[in-house]
Each structure stands twice: as structure tokens, then as C-alpha cells.
Amino acid sequence: MYYQRYVIWLLSACVSTSLWADGPQDNIPENVRPVPPVGVELNPQDQKELLTGLEVLQQSVEQLRQRDDALTVDLLPDVEIFLRAVKQGINHRELFSARDVKNAAKILAEGQQRAEDLLKGEAPWTSQKGLVVRGFRSRIDRTVQPYGLVIPESYTDVGKTRFRLDLWFHGRGERSSESVFIAERMSRVGRFAPQDTIVLHPYGRYSNAFKFAGEVDVLEALEHAQRHYKIDEDRVAVRGFSMGGAGCWQMAVHYPDLFFAANPGAGFSETPEFLRFFQKETLAPTEFERKLWRMYDCPGYADNLFQLPVVAYSGELDIQKQAADIMETALAERSLKLTHIIGAETKHTINPPSMKIIEEKMDRLAEVGRPKLPHELRFATFTLKYNRLHWLTVTGLEQHWEPATVQARLVPQSNAVEVKSEGVTSLRFSIPAGRSPFRPDQPVSIVFPESKQRPILASRPETDGSWHCELYQKAGDWHLGPPRAEGLRKQHNLQGPIDDAFMDSFIVVRPTGDARQELLGRWTQSELDRLIAEWRRHFRGDAVVKDDTEITQQDLANNHLILFGDPQSNAVVRSVIEELPIEWTDEYIRMGDREFSSHYHVPAMIYPNPANPDRYVVLNSGFTYREYAYLNNARQVPKLPDWAVIDLRTPPDSLWPGKIVAAEFFDEYWRVK
């Protein structure tokens, strides 16, 4: 069995040996090769057959879209993923070989069969064993996104048994379009298929190391699978190799309470050292770029692995062993010893002896599962984007992108919680029903063992066995209750930077008027067009675009608004500009005490929408890394903070939208520093 799995894995590894950038030639911003590359040109016969199949499937999908019964609405994405995949492949030349063309025909046939079944009110694929491809409609841009499943023969809907699920993150594949991904998931089991375990293969929105929309794709695919299959939420693991190993590290440190174990292999775990070590790249980051690396760099979050078992793997001769070595050092600094399986005399692969050891360890960890109520938590973050660990939620920081830590311990014998924190201004404890370890007839003491502050008496547990408490800090002391801040304050999912707006539902708002300056008008149109094109190319979605005159109250309520233009050209910009921390006149742009000529400068910014502070507005920016970053996944990090001013006299390139003459983060109250 292990040998068979190894052969399957080796075949897939051979397809993706160019998992990363190609060396120094990919360190030249002026000469960036296209990612994905241009595919084959279809011969007339193949083109005719695929277009005919597309037309038939399109008609069937249109019939299904006319229905409003619950079954069709729920399962329509399972059909549409096949239509979208092949349509994208043909329209954008993203079929890369004769095999891809042949597989596209198979994909259309599968989509048509599902459509015909669903038109009859049937859905046999939902009870299928073995390899199954499913789809969901993403909340980010409403596109359908695929994911693969391996359903064990032992799976059944009957009875109370719930099944373990392993997330498996794929490696870098510059040719992994939707069509290629679906074909693989229809034909390959993958590297690991543990007994009695569902394996979920997220698409991850293509080849971005499961960051940004790729990160959300993982969470949405898991949520979709949990709705449709009997999954034990306490036995979900996160695993991956190469780029997938990088994704595994970052999901493990950012969502440590989702999983019973993490199994990263190779990949990278941080930005600067990997790029210097692997890519031989000379780095000269700005201070805000250094801080933004902290969004996805894992060593600073290593505290979070105190309560998440990790089984790391590296080939002894693999240059990407560096990822686990970096994390091993970070954990050792916290008195934690990393379990690191090393394949002897092995390069970028997992050798069979190591596979056996890994599987045995993961099986043992699955028997234990995720802890119901860990009594001691160690938590670290740099941002309220990632602010939760089991019964602890950090709700306020002293300063974003600086280290913030909490150590909290339940002490049932004294009916107390011990708390130590740095860089945190408010937090919440929430123990769910039936889990409280405290006496129900006595208040819970909040104790600060390394502080001179006296204990605080919090509320008693409730009669359902739950317990909740909020704390905020003022003048160096902790107090009971939620934060007392008035007005805007950075909070979870409303904390920036600019790229955060593209991790939830957004609408690109197109200006219909003329800009004050012709240069601004040309640049605005170019950057708007670029966002639409690159969102499809790199994040595999269709950006929702509306004219400024068409934005509705429902749009305001449910979406981040990505506004292009100035107050003269864009009506939505005009409606909010007075409530943004910026002055923008015919002559100047002023941010705090800094002033720039509006004749050739433009602001880029993220800020809570004055018309709906639960959502963002973004001025004049798409996601902030550009084509140069596509060449290596470690480069795919935010490039701009909360606001920037761009000099348009320098044309956009593969790194920047123009010359960045100022850029900074807002403070914790969304004010210019």
C-alpha cells in the first residue's frame, strides 16, 4: 500500500518539479515571464468539439438556473465548476498540452452528466465513494470554486459515526488552472489516503500558497464539506508538501484551534530568509514592508503551536528543509521541541519510510483529537485578523504589526483564570455550554501573577455550564467589561491592510465622470482594468464591477467597495471623502501634516466605510502585490499598508503602481499617525 501511494506521489511530483521560481533569472522585475504561461493553440477539430460541448452544458446550466428548489440551488455549483473550468481554459488559452485538451472533454462530459441528473432531481455524486469533485459559490466574488475529495469506502451517512478529515494542500503548479486541477482530482488519490478518512484537496484559488483568497478558499471548502458530509470537527488535520507545506504552516499558526494536528512538508515558513536562501534574492524592504511580512511569516506566531501537535517533514538533501529548520529554532526559543521527520539522503520528495512514520503519528494523534477545553493557552499575533485561540479572543491591540502575546490558564481548584499579556488592550474569554471547569456558585477570579494588580472578581458560570468574561486595559490596569473606545477602532476583519478587503465580498466601483487630471483618469482606468484582469488570472475569479451610479443600499450593506477615481469622477468617492482622514482638493492631497500635489499624485487607502462601518472602502487599489511576486510564492505578501500616496509620473511596473512617496498604517483608532 505504501509503495503504491509512493508511486502515485512520485508521478505527481514529476509533473510539478518546477514548483518554485527558476532562480536568478526570476529576480529581474523588468523581465517577468507570464504566470500562468500561454497554453496550446487548439486545432479546429478540438476547438469545435469543446465549444459544442460547452454550448450544450451552458444550456443545461441555464435550465437549472431557472429553478428555485432547494436541491438545485444547493448543488448547482457542483455542475457549474465544470462549465467554468473549460470555458476559462478555452477563452484564456489555459490548456497546456494535448492531455489537458483531452481531459477538458472528459470534464465537460462529467458536467453534462451531473446536469442531466440534477434536472431529474437526482445527485448520485453526493453519495459517491472514492474520488469526487465538489464546488461551492465563494462569498468573495460569487464565482464557483472547485475542490477535490477522497471519500473512503467505509463512509456512511447511517448512524452517528463521524469521520476524520485531512486537508491536503497541493504544491506549486503554474499550469494548475481549474481544468487541470479538476482533471487531477478526478484521477489521482494523492500522496496520502489514510484509512477511514476523508481527504479534502482545496484548489486554493490557484498558486498563491493558500494566502488571501486562497486562504478563504480553504475555509469555505472545509465549511462546504462539513455541511454535506459527516465530519468529526475534532478530527480535522491540515497537511501539505512544498507550496502546500508553506500553506500548512501558515494555516496551522493562524487557525491552531481548527485542527487536531498539522503535517507540513518542505515549503517555506517566512519571507526574507527563504528568498535570500532559496531565491538568492537581494532584499531592500521599506519599514512598512517588513511589518507586512508579519501577516504570513510563521515564526512570530510559534506560540500558537503550544496547543497544536505538529509533525514536520523534510528531505535531508532538500533545500526547502530550511522551512522546518526556521520553525524548529522559533519553537526552541519557546522551550518547545519540533517533531521533525527527516528523509535520509532524500531531496524534494517524501520517502516511503518517512511516509510510514508520519502516518503512524497522525493516526495516533487522530485517536486523541482536538482538545475540548485546553486549560493552558499560549497565543501570539500581530493583527486582529488572526485573534482567536479556543476560549480566548484578543479584541484590541496596542499597535498592529507589533508582537502581541497572551498566556492564559484555567485554575479550577481556585476558581480562577491566570492571565499574562503584552501588546494587548482588550480580550474576551468564552467557554461554551457544558465545558466550564469552575464552581457555578462562586465568581471567577481573574489573577495577574506577574503584575501588582489585585485579582478581579468576574461573573459566575451560567447554569448551562458556560462562562464568559471581557476585559479591557486602562492606565496599565485591567477592568471588567468590553473596550470603552468611542468611534472607530480597529477590530477583527476591520483592521487593514489594503489587501484585507479582498478576503471577503467586494465590488469594484467604476467612475462614470471625468477625473480632475487627465493623468489620473488614464492611470485610474489602467489600474481598474488591471485589477479585473489579474483577479481572474491570479485569483481565478470574476471581480464584480458596477458603475458608481448603480451602487445600492444592499451593496453598501454586504460588500467592501473598491473605489477608483477621485471625488469629481466617482460619485461614491464624493459621498464619503469628507469623512475620510484625507483632504483632496484640485491642488493638493493632505494626509496628516504631509501634503502632495494632486496634479500628479493619487491616494490609495483602506478605511471603514462611513456609510457602513462594518465594511471597508478602498481608494484606488487592487490587491497590492504585482506580477513580479507571481514568480515565487514567498513574495506574495501585502506590498502596501493602510494608506499610500502614489506619484503618477513614474509609470506602473511589475512591482508598484507608481512611485510610492508616502505609506503608513493608521493607528488603532483609524487616525493618521
N, C-alpha and C positions, 0 to 999 in steps of 0.2 A: 504493500500500500504506500509506504513512504517513498519507495523507488518510483512508483507511478506518478505520485504527486510531484516528485522532483523533476521527472521528465517533462511534465506539463509546465512546471515553472520555468525550466530551462528554455523551452521553446518560446515562452512569452518573454523571457529575459533577452533572448537573441533578437527579438523584434525591437526591443527598446534599449539596446546597448548605448545609444546616443541619448541617454536620459537627461543629460545636462548640457550646458553650453560647450562649445567646441574649443575652448582655450583662448589664448591671447587675441585671436582674430575676432572674438566676440567682445572685446574690450574697447572697440572703436565706435563711439557714438555716431560718427559721421558715415559709418558703413554698416548699417544694421540689416541683416538678412530678414526676409519675411517669415513670421511665425503666426499661423501655420504656413508651410510652403504652398506653392501653387500645385494643384493636383493635375492629373492626366486630362487630356482633352478627349472627350467621348467620341467614339466613332459613330457614324449616322445610325447604325442599327441599334447599338446600345442606347443611344440617346432617345431614339423613337420608342423603344420598349420601356425604358424607365419613365419617360414622360407620359406614355399611355397608362402605365401602372399608377403613376401619381394622380392622373386625372380621375381614374376610377376610384381610388382611395379618397381623393378630395370630395367626390360626390357622395360617397358613403358617409364621410365625416360630416358633411353639411346636413345630411338627413338626420344624423344623430344629434347635431346641434339644435335641431328644431324641437327635440323632445325635452320635456322638463321633469320626467320621472326621476326619482332619487337614484336608481341604479345607473341610469345613463349618465347623469350629471357626475356621479361619483367616479365612474370608471372610464369616462371619455378620455382623460389624459393617457390611459393605458393604450389607447388607439392612436391618439394624435402624436405621440412621441415618434412613431414610425413614419408618419407623414412628414413631420417637421425635419427629421433626420435626413431623409433622402432629398427633400426639397433644398435644404441647406447645402447638401453635398453637390447637387447639380448647379444651383444658382451661383455658388461661390467657388466652384472648382475645388471641392474638398473631398474628392475621391482620388486616392493617391496611387492606385495600382489596379491592374485587371482584377485582382481578387476583391478589392473594395467595390468595384463595379458589379461583380457577380453577387457579392453579399448584399448590395443595395437592392437587387431584385428580390432576394430572399426576405429582406426586411419589409419590402412592400407587400409581399405575399402574406407575411405574418400579420401585418397591419390590416390587410383586407379581410383575412380570416376572422380576426377579432371584431372588426366592424360588422361583418355579417352575423357573427354570434350575438353581438350586443343588440343588433337590430331585431333579433329574435328573443331578446330578453334573457340571453344566456351569457355566461362569462367563465368558461371552463379553465382559463389560465389562472383564475384566482384560487383554484384548488390543485393546481399542477405541482408536482414534485420535481426535484432536480433544478435545472436552470430556468429561471423565469425573469423576464424584464418587465418592470413596472414603471409607471410615470405619475407625476404629480404636477399641479399647477403652482408655480412659485409665487409667493407673495411679493417678491421683489419687482418683477416686471410682467407677471401674468403669463409667461411662457411655460410650456410644458417641458419638464426636465426628466430624463430617464435615470433609472438606477437598476442594478442587477441583483438578483437573489440566487442563492443556492438553498433550496428547501430540502431538508433531509427526508429520506423515505419514512422515517419514524414519525414525521409530523402529522398531527391530527387536531381537528377542531373539537373533537369529542372529549369530554372530561375536563378536569381542572388543570391538567398539566400545562405549564408554560415553558417555553423553550429559550435556551441561551441564544444570544445573537452576537456575532463578531462583526464589527465594521472592519472592512479591509480596504485600505487606501492604495490606489494604483500608483505606479511610478510615472515619471515624466514621459509624455508622449506627444511630440509636436504635431503628429498626424492623428491624434485621437479626437477626431470630430465625432459628433453624435452617432453618425452612421457606423464609423469604425468601432466606437465603444459598444454600441448595441450588438454588433456582429460578434464581438469578443464575448459579451455576456450571454449570448445565445449558444456559444460553442465551447467555452472554457470554464472549467470548475474554478481554477485559480490555484494559488500556492498552498492554501490550507483549506481543508473542509472537515473540521472536527465532527466527530460522531454526535448525532442528536443535536446539532447546532445549525441555526440559520446563519448564513454568511451574507452580509449586505455589502455590495460594491457601489459606493457613491460615484457618480460622474464627477462631482466637484466643480462643475462649470468649466471643464476642460483642463488646463495645465497651469494652474496658479498655486499649487501646493496647498490647496484646500483653505485658502485665505479669502477674506472679504465675501463676495457672493459664493465662492467655493465653500467657505465655512458654513454659510447659511444653508447651502445645498445639502451638506451632511446632516444638519439638524432637521431639515424638512423631510429628507428621505427617511431618516430614522422615525420621525413622527408619523409619516405616512405608513411605514411598515408596522408600527405599533398599533395603528388603527385597524389594520387588515389582517394581522397575524397574532397568534397567542405568544407574546414575547414576555419573558420574565425581566422586568425592569431592573431587577437587582443582579442580573447576569448579562450585562452588555459590556463587551470589550472593545477597545479601539486598537487597531493594528495596521501596519503598513511597512513598505520597503522602498528605499530610495527616496524619490519625492514623496511617496506615501509615508515613509518613515518620518520625514520632516513634518508632514501633516499630522501624524500620530503624536509627535512630541508636542506640537502646539495645541492640539485639541486636549491632550492629557493635562497640560498645565493650566489651560483656560477653563476647562469644564471637568475638574477632577472628581466631582461628585456624581457624574453621569455613569461612570464605568466601574466595573469590579477589577479591571486590570488594563494596563497599556503594554503594547508589544511593538516598540519602534525598531526598525532595522535600517541602518545607514542613514542617508538623507543629510539634513543639516539641522542645527538647533538654534542657530543665531546668525546674524548677518555679517558683521565686519570680519571676524576671524575666518569664517568659511570663505568669503570672497577673496581674502588675501591668500588663504591656504590652497583652496581648490582652483579658483579662477585666476590667481596671480594678478589680481586687480589692485591698482594703486588707488586708495580712497582718500578723499579730502572733503569729508562731510561738514555741513554747517552745524551749528549747535542744535537747531530745531530738527535736523535730520537725525542726529544722534539720539535725541529724545524719542523720535518717532520709531526708531528701531525697537524701542521697548514695547511697542504694541504686540509684536510677534516673537521677539527674541525670548527664548525659554529659560536661560539660566536665572534671570531675576525672579522668576516665578517658581523656582525649585522647591520652596517651602510647601507648595501645594501637593507635592508628591509624598509628603509625610504620611498622608492617609490614602494614597493610591498605589497599589503594588505595580511595579514596573519590571518587565523582563526585556531588556535591550539586547539587540544582536548586532554584531559587526563581523565582517570577514577580516581575518588577521592582516591581509595584504590590501585591504580596500582603503583607498584614500578617504572615503566617507566614514571611516571609523572615527574620524575627528568629531562627528556629532555626539556620539555617546561619550567620547573622552571629555568633551567640554562639559556635558551634563554630569559625568562622574565627578569631576572636580567641583562643580557647583553644589552637588549633593554632599560631598565630603566636607565642604565648608559648613554644612548644617548638621554634621555628625551622622549623615545617612550614607549607607553603602549601596551602590547601584549593583543590581544583579545584571551582569554583562556577559552574555554568551558570545564567545569568540570562535568563529570557524577557522580551524587551523589551516594555514597555508592557503587561504581562500581569498579571492578578490571580491568583486561586486556580485555576490550571489549568497544564497543560504545553502550550506552543505547538508547532506542528509543526517549526519549525526547531530548537528545543531538543531535541525528541524524536530527530531525526536525529543530532544531535551526541552525545547521550547513548548512543544505540545503537551508534554507531561506536566510542566509547571503551570501552563494555562488551564489545563483540566483540573488541577488541584485548587487553583485559585477560584475557578468557577464553582467548585463544590462549596466554598465559603461564601462567595457572592459579595455584593456591595454591602458595607456595614449599614445596619438600620439606624443606629444612633451612636456615632463615634463620640466618645467622651472628651477627647482632646483634639483640637483643631489648630493647625498652623497654616496661616493664609498670607499670601503676598500678591500685590497687584501694583500696577502703575496707572490704572484707569478704571473708572466706574463701568466701562464696557464689560469688564470681567470682574464682578464684585461679589460672587456668591460661593459659599462652600458649606454644603449640608445645612445646618441650622443657623449659620452666620451669614449676614448680608452687610457689606460695607455700603453706607449710603452717602458718605461725604468724605472728601479728601482735603488735606491742607493744600496740596498743589499737584495737579495732574502731571504725569510723566516723571514724577519723583517716587522713590520707593515708599510703599505703604505696607505695613505688616500688622497682623493681629494674631495673638496666641490666646485661645480661649479654652477653658477646661471646666467641665461639669464636675462638681464635687457633691454627690448625693448625700454622703454621710453628714455633711454640714449644711445641706440645703443651700448651696452656694455655686456661683459661677466666678471663676478667677479670670481676669482679663488683663492683658498687656498689649499695648498698641503703640505704633509710631506712624506718623503721617496721616492719621485718620481723625476725622472730626465728628463723625456720627456713624452709628451702626445699629443693626437690628438682630435680635435673637428670636427664632421662631421654631419651636419644637411641635411637630404635628400631633394630632389626637392619638392617644394611647401610648405615646413614647416618653412622656415626661418622667424623669427619674426622681423627682422631688416629692416631698410630702405635700399633699393637697391642702392641709390645714395651716400651713405656715408660709409667710412671704419668703421669697428667694433673695438671698444676699448677693449683691454684685461686689466682688472683692478685687482690689487693685494691689497685688502683693508687692510690686516694686515701686509703689507710689506712696506718698504721705497722705493721700486722700483716704478718708474713712469710708467703710463699706456703705453701699446704698441698698435700701430695702425696696425691692421690686414687688410686683404683684404676685399673688399665689397662683399656682397652676389652676386651670379650669377643671370642672368635673368630668370633662371628656378626656382628661389626661394630656391636654396640650398646655403649652406655656409660651408666652410672647412678651417681649420687652424691647423698648427702644431707648437708646442713649445718645446724647449729644454732648459735645465738649464746649465749654465756655471758660475763658480766662484760666485755662490749664486744668480745670476740674470737669469731671463727668457729671451729667444730670440726667434724670429720667425724662423721657418724652422724645418726640420727633424733633428734627432740627428746627430752630426758631427763625431761620432766614426769611426775610421778606423779599418778594420779587423773584427774579430769575436766579437759578442756581444750577450748576452742572449736576446731572443725575444720570442714572443708568439709561443708556441708549439716547441720551441727550447731552453728550459730553464732548463731541468732536472726536477726531479732526474732520476735515472735509470729506474724506473717504467714507466716514461712517454713514453718510446719507445714502450710500449705495449698497447698504446691507439691509434695507427694508424697502417697502413700496415707495417708488418715486415717479414723478412726472417731470419731463423736460419741458420747460415753458419757453416757447419761441416768440421773440419780439415781432410785432407786426408794424411798428413805426420805424422811423429813421433815427439813427443814433446821432448824438451831437457832433461827433467827429467821424469823418469817413474812414479813417484808420481803425477806429473802434468798431465800426459797423462791419468792415471786412474781417477783422480778427474774430469778432463775435460769431459771425456766420461760419467761419472756418472751424472754430473750436466746437461749436454746436454740432456741425456735420461730423467732426472727428469723434465726438462722444458717441453719436449714434452708430457710426461705423465700427469703432473699437469696442463698444459694448457687445456688439454682435460677434466680432471676430475673436475677442479675448475672453469675454464672459458668456458667450453663447446665448445671448438673449436679444430681445427686441425692446429697445427703450420706448416707453410710452411718451409720445410727443404731442403737445397741444399748443395752440396759439394762446397768447396772453389774454385775449378777449374771450376765450372759451372756458376759463377756469371757473369751476363751480364751488359752492359751499361743500359739497361732498368731496371734491378733490382736496380742498383745504383740510378737511377733517381726517382724511385717510392716507395722505401722501406727503412725503417730503417734496418740496418744489425746487427744481433746479432751474434757476432764472438766468437767462442770458440777455445781455444788453445793458442799457442804462435807464435812468428814470424817464428819459424822453422817448425811448424806443419800446420799452416794455411796461405795460400798464400795471403789472403785478409788482415790479420793482418800484414803480412810482407810488404804489399804495402802501408799501412797507418802509420805504427808505428813511422816513422821518423817525422811525422807531428803532433803527439800527444804529450801532455805535460808529457811525461814519458820516462825514459831511461830503457831499458830492455835488459840486456846482459846475457851471460852464467853464470855470477857470481852474478849480483845484479839487483834489481829493484829500481829506484830512482824516487821519487815524490818530487819535490822541493828540500829541504835540508834534506829529510828523505830517508834513504837507507835500503834496506832489501835484504836478501839473496834470490836469485832466485832458490836455490836448493829446497826450501820448502815453498816459498811464490808465490802468484799469484795476479795480479791486477784485480779488477772489476771496470768498468768505463763506463760513457756515455759521448759522445763528438760529436760535429758536424762532419759529415763525410768529411774528407779532399777532397775526390773525388766528393762530392756534399754537400756543407754546408747547404743545405736546409733539409737534413736528418741526422739522428744520425748513429753513430756506437756505439755499446755496446760491451765491452770486458767481457767475462766470467761471465755473469749473466743472469738469467731469472728474472721474477718479484720477488721482494725481500722478501715478507713475505712468511712464510712456513706453514707446516701443523698445528702447534700449533694455528696459527691465524684463521684457519678454524672453530674453536670451538666457537668463538664469533665474530660477525661482527665488533664490535668496534675495535678489534685488527687488522683488515685488512687495514693497513696503510703502507706506504713505510718504509722499515727497513734499507735501505742504502741510502746515499746521492748521490752526483755526482761521487765520486770515493771512493774506499776502497782497502786495501791490506789484503789478507786472508792468515793466517798461516795454511798450509795443514796438519800439524802434529796433529791438532785437527780435528777429523772426523766431517763431516756434521751431523746435527741433525734436530729436528723439528723447531728450532729457527733460526739457522745460517748455512751458507755453510762451516763453519770452524771458526777458531778464528779470529775475526776482530782486527787486530793490529793497523790499522790506517784507518780513514774515514773522509771525509770532503767534503764541497761544493767548486766548483770553484768560482772565483769571477765573476763579471758581464761581464768580457771580456774572460771568459773561461780560466783563468790562475789559477795555484796553488797558494793558499794564503800563 
